[in-house]
Amino acid sequence: MILISLLVSSVFIGCSKKDSTDPTPTSQPFSNTGDDSTTRIIASIPRIELSKVKSTGVTLYLSVTDQKGHPFPNFNQYNFVIKQVCIGRTDTAVVTSLGFQKMNQSGQNIATPLVLDYSGSMSSYLADLEQAAAKFITIKNKNDQAELIKFSSSIENVQPFTKDTTALLTALIASWPGSGGSTALYDAMMMGIDDADLFSSQQSSTYLPAIIGFTDGINNASSSTSQDVIDNAIAKQIPVYMLGFGGADSVSLSSIANQTGGRYYYTPDMSTLQSLFSMISGQLKNIYLASWVYSSTCTEVMIIVEASYTCGKGTFYSRTEKIFIPLIK
């Protein structure tokens, strides 16, 4: 399973309003003309899963948020148009006969490594970081799994994957002897990606693996590069969500997140970090699953997703793309 590229764009087109008191039929896209706060929607594809058969079963993981990162929990399949086209051809076809559901209604859970910066520049902010990460841990679903990776010049998995909230919180606030020093961010992210891939592949039930990384600085102590992180996450279909503070390299962190199907958020104030962890938690809990059987003989296929939403300020559109290899040899 290989994903080659990711493109995200958003377009606004105004339109006439519907009567918000009319119930929306299930065969129509969800809309809310009483929503006057949305001014943009952003769609992304965190993951593509393929069954290992020649007539390939495709499962597309879809995330849609407003301009502030808040997810839309009530979309239905009619809010999306999914297309596919063989690379090198122009005969784009709309995918029909879709299976569609919310991930949290499918029995799937989430497996999340939290990759946290304990370098020297974070010494005055560790209490804020731990409080924010604790929020993510305490609001996770009971069967979701998480692990904790702390890094500075060194890297340590201080708590392997568990759904035990108490164990995670204990490991989070425990003093870590590796605190201080430089920033081995990329090596730590590589560890998280590899751990999440191994864990999810060994489970009898299905988990969505997703990485959340936090740093306040520039990577300066890794043997890995940002491109290594991107390539590893893409090959393993694991979205990377990045949070930056202080002197974080927003260009590199944004590139990692956008190319892997995650999101990047920067905060100049540690007091808002807790709300960012909560927002990413909400995004992961409100992912949609679209599935169909792909049986063409194309060696590379582009999947195009066009999302739409009608609200008080009109109709908004967002388009996102991913290229994948459908036939597993």
NORKAMO-V707212 format. One record per residue. N is the residue number from 1. RES is the residue in one letter. PSI is psi as a letter, one per 20 degrees, with the letter a starting at -180 (* if undefined). OMEGA is omega in degrees with one decimal (NA if undefined). BURIAL is b if it has 16 or more other C-alpha atoms within 10 Angstrom, else e. Layout:
N_RES_PSI_OMEGA_BURIAL, N_RES_PSI_OMEGA_BURIAL
This chain:
1_M_o_-176.4_b, 2_I_p_174.0_b, 3_L_p_-173.3_b, 4_I_g_-174.6_b, 5_S_r_-179.8_e, 6_L_p_177.5_b, 7_L_p_178.9_e, 8_V_p_175.3_b, 9_S_q_-179.3_e, 10_S_p_-178.8_b, 11_V_q_176.2_e, 12_F_p_172.9_b, 13_I_p_178.9_e, 14_G_q_177.9_e, 15_C_r_177.2_e, 16_S_q_-177.4_e, 17_K_q_172.9_e, 18_K_r_174.0_b, 19_D_o_-174.8_e, 20_S_i_178.8_e, 21_T_i_178.8_e, 22_D_p_176.5_e, 23_P_q_178.8_e, 24_T_p_178.4_e, 25_P_q_-177.4_e, 26_T_i_178.8_e, 27_S_j_178.6_e, 28_Q_q_178.1_e, 29_P_q_175.5_b, 30_F_p_176.4_b, 31_S_r_179.9_b, 32_N_n_-178.8_b, 33_T_i_172.9_b, 34_G_i_178.7_e, 35_D_o_179.1_e, 36_D_j_-176.4_e, 37_S_h_-177.8_e, 38_T_p_176.5_b, 39_T_j_-179.6_b, 40_R_q_169.3_b, 41_I_q_-177.6_b, 42_I_o_178.6_b, 43_A_q_175.3_b, 44_S_r_179.0_b, 45_I_n_-179.5_b, 46_P_h_-171.1_b, 47_R_q_167.9_b, 48_I_p_176.1_b, 49_E_p_-179.2_b, 50_L_p_173.7_b, 51_S_q_-174.3_e, 52_K_m_175.2_e, 53_V_r_-175.4_e, 54_K_g_171.9_e, 55_S_n_-163.5_b, 56_T_p_170.0_b, 57_G_p_-177.5_b, 58_V_p_170.6_b, 59_T_p_-177.9_b, 60_L_p_175.3_b, 61_Y_p_-173.9_b, 62_L_p_176.3_b, 63_S_p_177.1_b, 64_V_p_179.0_b, 65_T_r_170.6_b, 66_D_a_-174.8_b, 67_Q_i_179.5_e, 68_K_j_179.5_e, 69_G_j_-179.8_b, 70_H_p_-176.2_b, 71_P_q_173.4_b, 72_F_o_-174.2_b, 73_P_i_-170.8_b, 74_N_j_176.4_e, 75_F_q_172.8_b, 76_N_a_-173.5_b, 77_Q_h_-178.3_b, 78_Y_i_170.9_e, 79_N_i_-176.0_b, 80_F_p_165.2_b, 81_V_p_-178.6_e, 82_I_p_-178.4_b, 83_K_q_175.8_b, 84_Q_q_178.5_b, 85_V_p_175.8_b, 86_C_p_178.0_b, 87_I_p_-178.2_e, 88_G_i_178.7_e, 89_R_r_-176.4_e, 90_T_j_-175.8_e, 91_D_m_179.9_e, 92_T_p_-178.5_e, 93_A_p_175.1_e, 94_V_p_178.3_e, 95_V_p_177.4_b, 96_T_r_-179.5_e, 97_S_l_-179.5_e, 98_L_q_160.4_e, 99_G_p_-175.0_e, 100_F_p_175.4_b, 101_Q_r_172.6_b, 102_K_q_-177.1_b, 103_M_h_-176.9_b, 104_N_i_173.8_b, 105_Q_j_-175.2_e, 106_S_i_-175.7_e, 107_G_i_178.2_e, 108_Q_q_176.1_e, 109_N_a_-174.8_b, 110_I_p_175.9_b, 111_A_o_-169.8_b, 112_T_o_165.2_b, 113_P_p_171.4_b, 114_L_o_-174.6_b, 115_V_o_-164.3_b, 116_L_p_-175.5_b, 117_D_o_176.4_b, 118_Y_k_180.0_b, 119_S_r_-174.4_b, 120_G_h_-177.9_b, 121_S_i_180.0_b, 122_M_j_-171.1_b, 123_S_h_-178.7_e, 124_S_i_-172.3_e, 125_Y_j_-174.2_e, 126_L_h_178.9_b, 127_A_g_177.8_e, 128_D_g_179.2_b, 129_L_g_-178.2_b, 130_E_h_176.8_b, 131_Q_g_179.9_b, 132_A_g_178.8_b, 133_A_h_177.9_b, 134_A_h_177.8_b, 135_K_g_178.3_b, 136_F_g_-178.3_b, 137_I_g_-174.7_b, 138_T_h_-179.0_e, 139_I_j_177.7_e, 140_K_q_174.9_b, 141_N_q_-169.5_e, 142_K_h_-179.4_e, 143_N_j_174.0_e, 144_D_q_-179.3_b, 145_Q_q_174.9_b, 146_A_q_170.6_b, 147_E_q_-177.3_b, 148_L_p_174.8_b, 149_I_p_176.1_b, 150_K_q_-178.8_b, 151_F_q_168.5_b, 152_S_d_168.2_b, 153_S_h_177.3_b, 154_S_r_-177.7_b, 155_I_p_177.1_b, 156_E_p_169.7_e, 157_N_o_-173.3_b, 158_V_i_175.5_b, 159_Q_o_176.5_b, 160_P_r_-175.3_b, 161_F_p_176.0_b, 162_T_q_171.0_b, 163_K_j_-178.7_b, 164_D_o_-177.5_e, 165_T_g_-178.8_b, 166_T_g_179.3_e, 167_A_g_179.6_e, 168_L_g_-179.3_b, 169_L_h_177.8_b, 170_T_g_179.2_e, 171_A_h_-178.8_b, 172_L_g_-174.2_b, 173_I_i_179.6_e, 174_A_q_177.6_e, 175_S_p_-178.7_e, 176_W_o_-176.7_e, 177_P_i_179.6_e, 178_G_i_-178.6_b, 179_S_q_-178.9_b, 180_G_r_177.9_b, 181_G_b_-171.2_b, 182_S_a_-170.5_b, 183_T_n_178.2_b, 184_A_l_-173.4_b, 185_L_g_-172.2_b, 186_Y_h_176.4_b, 187_D_h_178.6_b, 188_A_h_178.1_b, 189_M_h_176.8_b, 190_M_g_177.1_b, 191_M_g_179.9_b, 192_G_g_178.9_b, 193_I_g_-179.8_b, 194_D_g_178.9_e, 195_D_g_-177.7_b, 196_A_h_179.1_b, 197_D_g_179.9_b, 198_L_g_-178.4_e, 199_F_g_-175.9_b, 200_S_h_-179.3_b, 201_S_i_-177.4_e, 202_Q_i_-175.0_e, 203_Q_q_176.3_e, 204_S_h_175.2_e, 205_S_r_-174.5_e, 206_T_p_174.8_e, 207_Y_q_167.3_b, 208_L_o_176.0_b, 209_P_p_179.9_b, 210_A_p_-176.7_b, 211_I_p_169.5_b, 212_I_o_179.3_b, 213_G_q_177.2_b, 214_F_p_173.9_b, 215_T_q_175.5_b, 216_D_j_-174.7_b, 217_G_a_-179.5_b, 218_I_p_177.2_b, 219_N_p_-178.9_b, 220_N_j_-177.3_e, 221_A_k_-177.9_b, 222_S_q_168.4_b, 223_S_h_177.8_e, 224_S_q_176.3_b, 225_T_r_176.1_e, 226_S_h_178.3_b, 227_Q_h_175.2_e, 228_D_g_179.4_b, 229_V_g_-179.9_b, 230_I_g_-177.2_b, 231_D_g_-179.6_b, 232_N_g_-179.8_b, 233_A_h_179.4_b, 234_I_g_-179.2_b, 235_A_h_-177.2_e, 236_K_j_176.8_b, 237_Q_l_-179.8_b, 238_I_o_179.2_b, 239_P_q_-179.8_b, 240_V_p_176.0_b, 241_Y_p_-175.7_b, 242_M_p_175.4_b, 243_L_p_-178.3_b, 244_G_q_-179.7_b, 245_F_q_174.0_b, 246_G_c_-177.0_b, 247_G_k_-179.4_e, 248_A_q_178.6_b, 249_D_n_-173.6_b, 250_S_h_-179.9_b, 251_V_g_-179.1_e, 252_S_g_-177.7_e, 253_L_h_177.6_b, 254_S_h_178.6_b, 255_S_g_178.1_b, 256_I_g_-177.1_b, 257_A_g_-174.8_b, 258_N_h_-177.2_b, 259_Q_i_-179.2_b, 260_T_i_179.4_b, 261_G_j_176.9_b, 262_G_b_178.2_b, 263_R_q_174.6_b, 264_Y_p_175.8_b, 265_Y_p_176.7_b, 266_Y_p_174.3_b, 267_T_p_175.7_e, 268_P_i_-172.8_e, 269_D_o_-178.1_e, 270_M_h_-179.3_b, 271_S_i_178.9_e, 272_T_i_-175.6_e, 273_L_h_-179.5_b, 274_Q_g_-179.8_b, 275_S_h_177.8_e, 276_L_g_174.7_b, 277_F_g_179.4_b, 278_S_h_-179.0_b, 279_M_g_177.3_b, 280_I_h_175.4_b, 281_S_g_178.6_b, 282_G_h_177.8_b, 283_Q_g_-179.0_b, 284_L_h_-178.8_b, 285_K_i_-176.1_b, 286_N_k_174.7_b, 287_I_q_177.6_b, 288_Y_q_177.9_b, 289_L_p_173.1_b, 290_A_p_-175.6_b, 291_S_q_176.9_b, 292_W_r_178.3_b, 293_V_p_176.8_b, 294_Y_p_-173.5_b, 295_S_j_178.6_e, 296_S_r_179.0_e, 297_T_j_178.7_e, 298_C_q_178.4_e, 299_T_h_175.0_e, 300_E_p_-176.9_b, 301_V_p_171.6_b, 302_M_p_172.6_b, 303_I_p_-179.8_b, 304_I_p_177.7_b, 305_V_p_175.9_b, 306_E_o_180.0_b, 307_A_q_177.8_b, 308_S_q_-179.2_b, 309_Y_p_176.3_b, 310_T_p_-179.5_b, 311_C_a_-174.7_b, 312_G_h_-178.0_b, 313_K_j_178.0_b, 314_G_b_179.5_b, 315_T_p_179.7_b, 316_F_q_179.9_b, 317_Y_q_172.4_b, 318_S_p_-178.7_b, 319_R_p_177.2_b, 320_T_q_-174.8_b, 321_E_q_167.4_b, 322_K_q_176.0_b, 323_I_p_179.5_b, 324_F_r_176.3_b, 325_I_o_-171.6_b, 326_P_h_-175.4_b, 327_L_o_180.0_b, 328_I_p_-175.4_e, 329_K_*_NA_e
